[in-house]
Amino acid sequence: MTIIDSVFNQIEEFERQQREHTAKTLSEIITKYDFIVGSKECKYMLMEILPEGANVICTPYIDDPTKIYAIKKFDIMDLCRNAESEE
């Protein structure tokens, strides 16, 4: 194996790790957040980059049509358990 082959192998490994990291990050974002946008155009652009399964909602009540709000999802039972434990 030449030095050039070794460098190419390292670059390919780095690219593979980057793809895995990106996929993992997107997966976490989709499972933890819903997205609210201010325009249909923004919704379609966001849906193109997010994997299938992301919940993107368009509303006319956002002043800036280019803004994206990521709303944290939570289970209501977790909230109830926290309230009980504080008593």
Steps between C-alpha positions, in 0.01 A plus 500: 500500500636837402482819701238635259282190551534542875396865482199414280396228746520745787295756309235239414484391866460862611219554247326182618520616862362842403204341318426280803521799733267705278247216477507450877459872567206531260337195651527649849360834380199333338416290804541788746347796313212616282558794268280803444569729203348820367461416131426211269828562317694467824304184586586338167867596525521361854324178401756451221792494744335314788451125474153358466299505819575858603193697603505844334204731554440822305316787669424855386551626858880518477616848401814395312428239227862380514500419874488141619392415852605164641251400767626248755278193532437353842276239652232648726554212743859616554368846589248352742767282665725805547214695660425210737863464604523871589210472749 
